Amino acid sequence: MGEAMGLTVSRLSKAFLSKPALNGLSFEVAEGAVHGIIGPNGAGKTTAMRMILRIMTPDQGHISWRGRPLDSVPRHHFGYVPEERGLYPKMRLSEQLEFFARLWGLGAQDSRTRVAEWVDRLALHPYLDRRGSELSKGNARKAQMALALLGSPELLVLDEPFEGMDPVNVRLMKDVIREIRRQGTTVLLSSHTMEFIEDLCQSVTVIQAGRAVAHGSLEAVRQSLGYRVLKIAWDELNTELLKDWERARRLTPEKVVDGQERWYRLSETLDSQTLLSEIGAIGDVRFYSVGPPDLEEVYVALVQGPLTEEKS
């Protein structure tokens, strides 16, 4: 059996003052997955997220959650951490947490329990008496994450959640995203940092000019360019033998690091034993790998090149 489908976005279109923001956008997200939404500024990512959250309505198309039309799903099933700061500037964090817990429909005891749980998990104790305007960007992000999770949403939408965070808090937020996914929450994650998408997501949609130019599992999207990348690093090498090998294999390095590490684009399959024998004759091999290009390379190729039909 295949994965149960959680979110289905079908042929969404939206224009502002006759300028299209979405142009037939379609994608699906499996229930319980972390799904990445990536694309350049102005591609339509935030517009799509706001439609999923029913903050905006599409001109055409429809969205369903667990097989139900979106307008029949209670809003409290969804949580949202927007890119912009979304805290009340004059209200203390402790007051905002209590207020949002009640908005989620929690009783007094459940509110205290859930607030204490997320304050502890997101290390917010030192900031409870601070007003929203007094929080740093990173701590405001963590506070908004806590507000979104108080009601245990089925779908959590995160728009650039790591912006302004130091490495310690980035790791903390990643751990929280993995934890809630294990508990069954579906996560929609937008980020310009491909490392975060590759680290956390099982599937991804690349949006360009309001439509999906690639969609599918992370591995399928990485393979969508139709070639693999060979990475080799030598501790010592014979440059003449290296040039002879590159000519014989018709390979030109795409990237050279310190003269000792080289990346090549492969359009043919090379037997691993033959390859290891050949590159070992050039010098002392420190490491080598063959695999699909990383997501950043795929992303750049898709959004800078001519628009193509959606790949999946």
Residue pairs with C-beta under 8 A, 6 or more apart in sequence:
3 30
3 31
3 32
3 33
4 30
4 31
4 32
4 66
5 28
5 29
5 30
5 31
5 66
5 67
6 29
6 30
6 31
6 32
6 33
6 65
6 66
6 154
6 155
6 186
7 28
7 29
7 35
7 52
7 63
7 64
7 65
7 155
7 186
7 188
8 28
8 29
8 63
8 64
8 65
9 25
9 26
9 27
9 28
9 48
9 52
9 61
9 63
10 26
10 61
10 62
10 63
10 64
11 24
11 25
11 26
11 60
11 61
11 62
12 22
12 24
12 25
12 26
12 48
12 51
12 58
12 60
12 61
12 62
12 63
13 20
13 22
13 23
13 24
13 25
13 58
13 59
13 60
13 61
13 210
14 20
14 21
14 22
14 44
14 47
14 51
14 56
14 58
14 59
14 210
15 21
15 59
20 209
20 210
21 44
21 47
21 210
22 44
22 47
22 48
22 51
22 58
22 61
22 210
22 211
23 44
23 209
23 210
23 211
24 61
24 210
24 211
25 44
25 48
25 61
25 207
25 210
25 211
25 212
26 61
26 211
26 212
26 215
26 310
27 35
27 205
27 212
27 215
28 215
29 35
29 186
29 188
29 203
30 186
30 202
30 203
31 66
31 184
31 186
32 181
32 184
32 185
32 186
33 181
33 186
33 187
33 201
33 202
33 203
34 177
34 181
34 186
34 187
34 189
34 200
34 201
34 202
35 186
35 187
35 188
35 189
35 201
35 202
35 203
35 204
35 205
36 189
36 190
36 191
36 197
36 200
36 201
36 203
36 204
36 205
36 218
37 45
37 48
37 49
37 188
37 189
37 190
37 204
37 205
37 207
38 45
38 190
38 191
38 192
38 194
38 197
38 204
38 205
38 206
38 207
38 295
38 299
39 45
39 206
39 207
39 208
39 303
40 208
40 303
43 207
43 208
43 209
43 210
43 303
44 207
44 209
44 210
44 211
45 159
45 190
45 207
46 83
46 159
46 190
47 56
48 207
49 80
49 157
49 159
49 188
49 190
50 56
51 57
51 58
51 63
52 63
52 70
52 78
52 155
52 157
52 188
53 78
53 80
53 157
54 70
54 71
54 75
62 69
62 70
63 69
63 70
64 70
65 73
65 77
65 154
65 155
66 73
66 154
76 104
76 105
76 151
76 153
77 153
77 154
77 155
78 153
78 154
78 155
78 156
78 157
79 148
79 149
79 151
79 153
79 155
79 156
79 157
80 148
80 156
80 157
80 159
81 141
81 144
81 145
81 148
81 156
81 157
81 158
81 159
81 161
82 144
82 159
83 159
83 160
83 163
83 190
85 132
85 137
85 140
85 144
86 144
86 147
87 93
87 96
87 132
87 133
87 135
87 140
87 143
87 144
88 96
88 132
89 131
89 132
89 133
90 131
90 132
90 133
91 99
91 131
91 132
92 128
92 129
92 130
92 131
93 124
93 127
93 128
93 129
93 130
93 131
93 132
93 135
93 143
94 128
94 129
96 132
96 143
96 147
97 115
97 118
97 119
97 128
97 143
97 146
97 147
97 150
98 111
98 115
100 147
100 150
101 110
101 111
101 114
101 115
101 150
101 151
102 111
104 150
104 151
105 151
106 114
106 150
106 151
111 150
114 150
115 146
115 150
118 124
118 145
118 146
118 149
118 150
119 125
119 128
119 146
121 176
122 142
122 143
122 145
122 146
122 172
122 176
123 142
123 169
123 172
124 139
124 142
124 143
124 146
127 135
127 139
127 143
132 140
132 143
135 143
136 164
137 163
137 164
137 165
138 164
138 165
138 166
138 169
140 164
141 161
141 162
141 163
141 164
141 165
141 169
141 173
142 169
142 172
142 173
145 158
145 161
145 173
145 176
148 156
149 156
149 176
149 180
152 185
153 185
154 184
154 185
154 186
155 185
155 186
155 187
155 188
156 180
156 185
156 186
156 187
156 188
157 187
157 188
158 177
158 187
158 188
158 189
158 190
159 190
160 190
160 191
160 192
161 173
161 189
161 191
162 170
162 173
162 191
162 193
162 196
165 173
174 196
174 199
174 200
177 187
177 189
177 200
178 200
180 187
181 187
187 200
189 196
189 197
189 200
189 201
191 197
194 294
194 295
194 296
194 299
197 204
197 218
197 295
198 218
198 294
198 295
201 218
202 217
202 218
203 215
203 216
203 217
203 218
204 214
204 215
204 216
204 217
204 218
204 221
204 295
205 212
205 214
205 215
206 212
206 213
206 214
206 215
206 221
206 298
206 299
206 302
206 303
207 213
208 302
208 303
208 307
209 307
211 307
211 310
212 310
213 302
213 303
213 307
213 308
213 310
213 311
214 221
214 224
214 298
214 302
214 310
214 311
214 312
215 221
215 310
215 311
215 312
216 224
216 311
216 312
218 295
219 292
220 311
220 312
221 295
221 298
221 311
222 292
222 293
222 294
222 295
222 298
223 292
224 298
224 302
224 311
225 292
225 293
225 297
225 298
225 301
226 267
227 265
227 266
227 267
227 293
228 265
228 266
228 290
228 291
228 292
228 293
229 254
229 263
229 264
229 265
229 266
229 290
229 291
229 292
229 293
229 294
229 297
230 251
230 263
230 264
230 265
230 266
230 270
230 275
230 288
230 289
230 290
231 261
231 262
231 263
231 264
231 287
231 288
231 289
231 290
232 261
232 262
232 264
232 279
232 285
232 287
232 288
233 257
233 260
233 261
233 262
233 285
233 286
233 287
233 288
234 260
234 261
234 279
234 282
234 283
234 284
234 285
234 286
235 260
235 283
235 284
235 285
235 286
236 283
236 284
237 260
237 282
237 283
237 284
238 282
238 283
241 281
241 282
241 283
242 282
242 283
245 251
245 278
245 279
245 281
245 282
246 252
246 253
249 278
251 264
251 265
251 266
252 264
253 262
253 263
253 264
254 263
254 264
254 265
255 262
255 263
256 262
256 263
260 286
266 290
270 290
272 290
275 288
275 290
276 285
276 288
279 285
279 288
292 298
293 301
302 308
